[in-house]
């Protein structure tokens, strides 16, 4: 968990550094597209701070008021990040409209190109690190930050290309046009991020392939039982919650049934990592003949 907190803290440092570089590039050029790109980095800073707070809260152990832990705090961070992205997009569109009415030539000198390119390179490197570690740690906050940075990298690359084209062709309207495309890309990213975050908060079921894998593991490691039914699974940050009914022969001892449950739990935890698994053991008369056959 300390690794997740360290990564979140690193995101704050990277976001502030990139923000400073992008504002320098905007100051050197006066480009509306670069200004729009810098505004998105303001959102990056706010989002990185929110992610750091959420990761720290989610690391707290379960207590009397939160017996299932604090893992969902990361989803709130992701929702906030999505909302901030949408706000930034509308601010950018406002700036685009003003620049469209009064377009002005943009000069992208070597210094501005170097500064903007460095900011994009830093974002790209950190984005890759967040994706790599976020998947290992199963952190919604870190993965949300990574997706946002990926959108920022794509946007920044497009902005630099557009400004270069505007300078080469003399078509000043390309600058606000690229800024508008930047806003559209940000809107799409923000909407997708909020949808995924709300899905986590609403305990949306995992993909069918994930559930099928869980059922297969129960069947593979449940030797001695008859069937398993009513399997359900949800995700809360890094922690998975899995529950199902396991039907065993009526004459089976409690100790033998417990051994079967232990085997299944071990296999499930190996597959999904941190998990809370609840198995309700039932006698064979409770079989529904519609679940997982494990005999």
C-alpha positions in Angstrom: 0.0 0.0 0.0 2.9 2.3 0.7 3.8 1.9 -2.9 0.4 3.3 -4.0 0.8 6.3 -1.7 4.2 6.9 -3.0 3.0 6.8 -6.6 0.1 9.1 -5.8 2.6 11.6 -4.2 4.8 11.3 -7.3 1.8 12.2 -9.5 1.4 15.5 -7.6 5.1 16.3 -8.2 4.9 15.4 -11.9 1.6 17.3 -12.3 3.0 20.5 -10.8 6.2 20.2 -12.9 4.3 19.7 -16.2 1.9 22.5 -15.4 4.8 24.9 -15.0 6.4 23.8 -18.2 3.1 24.1 -20.2 2.5 27.6 -18.9 6.0 28.6 -19.9 5.3 27.2 -23.4 2.1 29.2 -23.6 3.8 32.4 -22.4 6.5 32.0 -25.1 3.9 31.5 -27.9 0.6 33.0 -26.9 -1.1 29.9 -28.4 -4.7 29.3 -27.4 -4.2 25.6 -27.9 -1.2 25.6 -25.6 -3.2 27.6 -23.1 -6.0 25.0 -23.3 -3.4 22.3 -22.8 -2.0 24.1 -19.7 -5.5 24.4 -18.3 -5.9 20.7 -18.5 -2.7 20.4 -16.4 -4.3 22.5 -13.7 -6.9 19.8 -13.5 -4.1 17.2 -13.4 -2.7 18.9 -10.2 -6.1 18.9 -8.5 -6.8 15.3 -9.6 -3.4 14.2 -8.3 -4.0 15.8 -4.9 -7.5 14.1 -4.7 -5.9 10.8 -5.7 -3.3 11.1 -3.0 -5.9 11.8 -0.4 -8.1 8.9 -1.6 -5.2 6.4 -1.6 -4.3 7.4 1.9 -7.9 7.0 3.1 -8.3 3.7 1.3 -5.2 2.3 3.1 -6.9 2.6 6.5 -7.9 -0.7 8.1 -11.5 -1.7 8.7 -13.0 -0.2 11.8 -16.3 -0.3 13.7 -17.9 2.3 11.4 -16.4 0.8 8.2 -16.3 -2.9 8.8 -15.7 -3.6 5.0 -12.7 -1.2 4.9 -12.2 2.2 3.2 -11.4 0.9 -0.3 -14.2 2.8 -2.1 -12.6 6.1 -1.3 -10.6 5.8 -4.5 -13.8 5.8 -6.6 -14.8 9.1 -5.1 -11.4 10.5 -6.2 -12.0 9.2 -9.7 -15.5 10.8 -9.8 -14.0 14.1 -8.7 -11.3 13.8 -11.4 -13.9 13.2 -14.1 -15.9 16.3 -12.9 -12.8 18.5 -13.0 -12.0 17.3 -16.5 -15.5 18.3 -17.7 -15.1 21.8 -16.1 -11.7 22.2 -17.8 -13.2 21.3 -21.1 -15.9 24.0 -20.9 -13.3 26.6 -19.9 -11.2 25.6 -22.9 -14.2 25.9 -25.3 -14.9 29.4 -23.9 -11.3 30.4 -24.8 -11.6 28.8 -28.2 -14.7 30.9 -29.1 -12.9 34.1 -28.2 -9.8 33.1 -30.2 -12.0 32.1 -33.2 -13.5 35.6 -33.3 -10.0 37.2 -33.1 -7.4 34.8 -34.5 -3.8 35.7 -34.2 -0.6 34.2 -35.6 1.3 31.8 -33.4 5.1 31.5 -33.3 6.4 28.2 -32.1 10.1 28.8 -31.5 12.7 26.2 -30.7 12.5 27.1 -26.9 8.7 26.7 -26.8 8.9 23.5 -28.7 11.5 22.1 -26.4 9.6 23.1 -23.3 6.2 21.7 -24.6 7.9 18.5 -25.8 9.6 18.0 -22.4 6.3 18.3 -20.6 4.7 15.8 -22.9 7.6 13.3 -22.5 7.4 13.6 -18.7 3.6 12.9 -18.8 4.1 10.0 -21.1 6.7 8.3 -18.9 4.7 8.8 -15.7 1.5 7.6 -17.5 3.2 4.4 -18.4 4.4 3.9 -14.8 1.0 4.6 -13.3 -0.6 2.1 -15.7 2.0 -0.6 -14.9 1.8 -0.2 -11.1 -1.9 0.7 -10.9 -2.8 -2.6 -12.5 -0.6 -4.5 -10.1 -2.0 -2.7 -7.1 -5.5 -2.7 -8.5 -6.0 1.0 -7.6 -8.9 2.8 -9.3 -7.4 6.2 -8.3 -4.1 5.5 -9.9 -5.6 3.9 -13.0 -7.9 6.9 -13.3 -4.9 9.2 -13.1 -3.1 7.2 -15.7 -6.0 7.3 -18.2 -6.3 11.1 -17.7 -2.5 11.5 -18.3 -2.8 9.3 -21.5 -5.5 11.7 -22.7 -3.3 14.6 -21.9 -0.3 13.1 -23.8 -2.5 12.5 -26.9 -3.9 16.0 -26.6 -0.5 17.6 -26.2 0.9 15.8 -29.2 -2.1 17.0 -31.3 -1.7 20.5 -30.1 2.0 20.7 -31.0 1.2 19.2 -34.5 -1.6 21.7 -35.0 0.4 24.7 -34.0 3.2 23.6 -36.3 0.7 23.3 -39.2 -0.8 26.8 -38.4 2.7 28.3 -38.4 3.7 26.6 -41.7 0.4 27.3 -43.5 -0.3 30.7 -42.0 -3.9 29.6 -41.1 -4.3 31.1 -37.7 -7.7 29.5 -37.2 -6.0 26.1 -36.8 -4.9 27.1 -33.3 -8.4 27.6 -31.8 -9.6 24.6 -33.9 -7.0 22.4 -32.3 -8.0 23.7 -28.9 -11.6 22.8 -29.5 -10.6 19.3 -30.5 -8.6 19.2 -27.3 -11.7 20.1 -25.3 -13.7 17.4 -27.2 -11.1 14.8 -26.3 -11.1 15.9 -22.6 -14.9 15.7 -22.5 -14.8 12.1 -23.8 -12.1 11.2 -21.3 -14.0 12.7 -18.4 -17.3 11.1 -19.3 -15.8 7.7 -19.5 -13.9 8.1 -16.3 -17.1 9.1 -14.4 -19.0 6.2 -15.8 -16.4 3.7 -14.6 -16.2 5.3 -11.2 -20.0 5.3 -10.7 -20.0 1.6 -11.8 -17.6 0.9 -8.9 -19.6 2.9 -6.4 -22.8 1.0 -7.5 -21.2 -2.4 -7.1 -21.5 -3.3 -10.8 -20.9 -6.9 -11.6 -17.5 -7.7 -13.2 -17.3 -8.8 -16.8 -18.9 -12.2 -17.7 -15.4 -13.7 -18.4 -14.3 -12.9 -14.8 -17.4 -14.6 -13.3 -16.8 -17.6 -15.6 -13.3 -17.8 -14.3 -14.5 -17.8 -10.7 -17.0 -20.5 -11.4 -14.3 -22.6 -13.1 -12.1 -22.3 -10.0 -14.9 -23.4 -7.7 -15.5 -26.4 -9.9 -11.8 -27.2 -10.1 -11.1 -27.0 -6.3 -14.4 -28.0 -4.8 -14.0 -31.8 -5.0 -16.3 -33.5 -2.6 -19.1 -30.9 -2.9 -22.1 -31.3 -5.2 -22.7 -27.9 -6.7 -22.2 -24.2 -6.1 -24.9 -21.6 -7.0 -25.8 -18.0 -6.6 -22.2 -16.8 -7.1 -21.9 -13.1 -6.9 -18.9 -10.8 -7.1 -18.2 -7.1 -6.7 -15.1 -4.9 -6.6 -14.2 -2.2 -4.0 -10.9 -0.7 -5.0 -8.2 -3.4 -4.6 -10.5 -5.7 -2.7 -12.9 -8.3 -4.2 -16.0 -9.5 -2.5 -17.1 -13.0 -3.6 -20.0 -15.0 -2.2 -21.9 -18.2 -3.1 -23.8 -21.2 -1.8 -21.9 -24.5 -1.7 -24.0 -27.7 -1.6 -22.4 -30.7 0.0 -23.6 -34.3 0.9 -26.0 -34.2 3.9 -23.8 -36.7 5.7 -20.5 -34.8 5.3 -18.9 -33.6 8.5 -18.4 -29.9 9.2 -14.7 -30.4 9.2 -14.7 -31.9 5.7 -17.0 -29.2 4.4 -14.6 -26.6 5.9 -11.6 -28.2 4.2 -13.4 -27.8 0.8 -14.1 -24.2 1.6 -10.5 -23.6 2.5 -9.3 -25.1 -0.8 -11.7 -22.9 -2.8 -10.9 -19.8 -0.9 -7.2 -20.3 -1.5 -7.7 -20.7 -5.2 -9.9 -17.7 -5.5 -7.5 -15.5 -3.5 -4.6 -16.6 -5.7 -6.6 -15.5 -8.8 -7.9 -12.2 -7.6 -5.6 -11.1 -4.8 -7.1 -9.4 -1.7 -10.6 -10.7 -1.3 -13.4 -11.3 1.2 -15.0 -14.6 0.4 -18.3 -15.8 2.0 -19.4 -19.4 1.4 -22.8 -20.6 2.7 -22.6 -24.3 3.1 -25.9 -26.2 2.4 -27.0 -29.9 2.5 -27.8 -31.6 -0.8 -31.5 -31.1 -0.5 -30.8 -27.4 -1.2 -29.3 -28.1 -4.6 -30.8 -25.9 -7.4 -29.2 -27.9 -10.3 -28.6 -24.5 -12.0 -25.2 -23.6 -10.7 -21.6 -25.0 -10.9 -21.4 -28.8 -10.8 -18.3 -29.7 -8.7 -18.7 -33.4 -8.2 
